[in-house]
Amino acid sequence: MGNNTAPNSSFTLIKALSEANACELIETHISWLLLTGQYAYKIKKPVNFGFLDFSTLEKRRFCCHEELRLNRRLAADLYLEVVPITGTPEQPQLGGTGIAIEYAVKMTRFPSGQLLSEYARLGQLNATEIDQLADSVSGFHQTIERTDENSPYGDSINIKHWFDENFEHIRPLLFDDAQKQQLQHIKQWADSEGPHLTDLMQRRKLHGYVRECHGDLHLGNMTVINGKIILFDCIEFNPMLRWVDVISEVAFLFIDLLHFGYDRYAYRFLNRYLQHTGDYQGLALLRYYLVYRALVRAKVSLLRMAQQQGNDNAAKQALDEYATFADLAERFTRHCRPVLFITHGYSGSGKSTIASQLAEKIGAFQIRSDIERKRLFGYQALMQTGSDIDDGLYTQEASLQTYQHLKELAKTVLEAGFPAIIDAAFLKSEQRNLFQQLADDCGVSFHIITFQASDQELCRRIRQRQNDASEATVSVLRHQQQSAQPLSEQEQPAVIEINTENDDALENVLLNFDRYLQ
């Protein structure tokens, strides 16, 4: 495996650079970071950990250029150039002429205290930042390079290898019997679940969902600069760890949000991401990747604990963090019975707004008909199609296709083991019956959330809409009111009524909505 200890010349070099340039020095297990007033210089340690090999100068040079290439996709203003270090270890020169004895990635320094992980620890993350994050990650995933069938990346056998590696690293570091039993339970689940997912993993690779991702997408690698979230520090040292299924990448961030206690924001992020990408098929792999990503973070916590000799407080903190991630891994091995909700109401009744809040609260996936109708017919969510009543995207045939498509997406969510909220008007009895039958076929409970507001309020909301997928007008509302088929007596037991003009009633419904999952 090679030498995991940096030679004395490296320590001499770093010490000389730090003193000569009056730098602040930060050290990790794989690199040194020299901080000057305006810039930061990242120098890779000459180490070989198997999954990471910086043991030769040429390998470090290559990885410096890879770090620059990969991170410029997301943070071009931060990652400036690869700088040679010349001279001797005793008298080195950054960017000098002559033969390079080392290389550094030159970056622009960003303000301290602005990492999203720091925001999260202080309880200061907000919905606006989560929405911006979802927009950024979904946009990134849709533009990056995709693998092909001849590539070794994304094969189910490699995915299993990295999953199993977590157990190999974690098991020797556990001494508590309860934690050992918990780990064994998680491994049994993984060994049972993995083979059922092999074919899907291979199909997703063939269909282009394995892409050159960030690779280390957690809140500690995100910062806010001038109000904009910037993602940095992609994995450059091992392509196997960044060429992954996009749903594996979002699972990493999802787990990190849960780790900080932001459960609602985790579902807010993923709902918005899926509404942008339409990748609901990936939910069939989500639980597997959530367990995998939680174990990765658990492993790192234990490895950090093992390095804290003589520092009992730091070791305890690392062990506590391990327990948090192990509990998260175990959480997603448990089967939960999903539930199917459909909305019901006129345009402007608040369906999408409240459905979004409910999805966050109960850990459900909200599928919006306004978005999926446009996606089905080749339009972006916010594009105006010029369709009118019984015209374009809103003919009877187009609506039938849309509701059939929504049914397939709902089935995908339910079979993945998550609650689904299908956000559409559902003003026709046959539309509602279609989903009642789906619930029966899937063996899940079925609820109709009916939204109510005064006619005056409906009109006001429709007129004030901006930047929304809905193209409904007051004329559309009038058509809905004339043609709607009321809920039948047989449907009443499934109905949950929400008056969206009554704040107290709405808050009470939101607070007590969990009971519908039981």
Buried (B, 14 or more C-beta within 10 A) or exposed (E): EEEEEBEEBBEBBBBBBBEEBEBEEEEEEEBBBBBBEEBBBBBBBBBBBEEBBBBEBEBBBBBBBBBBEBBBBBBEEBBBEBBBBBBEBEEBBBEBEEEBBBBBBBBEEBEEEBBBBBBBEEEEBEEEBBBBBBBBBBEBBEEBEBBEEEEEBBBBEBBBEBBEBBBEBBBEBBEEEEBEEBBEEBBEBBEEBBEEBBEBBBEBBEEEBBBBBBBBBBBEBBBBBEEEBBBBBBBBBBBBBBBBBBBBBBBBBBBBBBBBBBBBBBBBBBBBBBBBBBBBBBBBBBBBBBBBBBBBBBBBBBBBBEEBEEEEEBBEBBBEBBBBBBBBBBBBBEEEEBBBBBBBBBBBBBBBEBBBBBBBBBBBBBBBBBBBBBBBBEBEBEEEBEBBBEEEBBEEEBBBBBBEBBBEBBBBBBEBBBBBBBBBBBBBBEBBEBBBEBBEEBEBBBBBBBBBBEEEBBBEBBEEBEEEBBBBBBEBBBBBEEEBEEBEEEBEEBEBEBBBBEEEBBEEBBEEBEEBBE
